[in-house]
């Protein structure tokens, strides 16, 4: 039944799914190297060489030089093209996704949703192990990478969640699980709210939870929870510059990011420094350097710095995003990276039907890249329990 419904969905003229293959023109690669060679470098402040004011010039120069002369995009492209990829138009917007079906006839369909400034590259290390038990669908968020640029305004979390439920229906999947991290976790949870009859479970990591105005929320917090709350406050006080800009004037910053590869590189690499395991000195100590540059390259070659920034604008100007919501009813698993995460269980349980809570001693926001084995096993165990 599943295969026949899938065939019907793919053959429907209104639900056209087109094969897609990444093939960046050589002229674009040459242009990237030329722009990197002609970078007009910021002088910085003499005597300041750490990350306290942003990405240090010395580190960025070295990374940009490797991007120009050491990084092999064609090798990265070949790796990504090993995953069957497609485009389909939903609500006027092209949606890019990879779709890897399991050899198991009873495999559970599983949708993976990335965070910003990640991309579908973020799941490259977990697709194969997950596909032993799941039919894996890896999306590119509208406005990001090969799902961009945006066709119109209004692509907020709710609209993205509706588009992804339509995508799974279009693929013939009537019941499926969802996994998301960071911003992708918000979309995953929203899918559970709008399609509880289809979503069998939601697995999230990098979840952000907020206390309410009720003083009782702060009573009895453990020392570890107080640390996470302080971590969240520090993030809001010192690390929200990117959010303020992208939530208010995304087009203004996009001109620089879209024109300068070093600008785009710095904008993204700073987040991988701040959002990965803090025990790692440099971003490439947490995530393979070629993988980092593959992700940045996807943003650069697709010119989606601006459209990805607009996702923050839409959330900030969407009243529904901040309005009180009923507690989600879909079984939810929360994976917490103890060195970096801010999720507090009582706040998560207030908003979601949390049935599994796993704490990892290492890792950061990008668990699929930092600790792929741990994330894969946690996802597998959660959904096995739901079966």
Buried (B, 14 or more C-beta within 10 A) or exposed (E): EBEEBBEEBBEEEEBEBEEBEBEBEEEEBEBBEEBBEEBEEEEBEEEEEEBEEBBBBEBBEEBBBBBBEEBEBEEBBEBBBEBEBBBBBBBEBBBBBBBBBBEEEEBBBBBBBBBBBBBBBBBBBBBBBBBEBBBBBBBBBBBBBBBBBBBEEEBBBBBBBBBBBBBBBBBBBEEBBBBBBBBBBBBBBBBBBEBEEBBBBBBBBBBBBEBEEEEEBEEEBEEEBEEBBEBBEEBEEEEEEBBEBBBEEBEEBBEEBBEBBBBBBBBBBBBBBBBBBBEBEBBBBBBBBBBBBBBBBBBBBBBBBBBBBBBBBBBBEBEEBEEEEEEBEBBBBBBBBBBBBBBBBBBBBBBBBBBBBBEBEBBBBBBBBBBBEBBBEBBBEBBEEBE
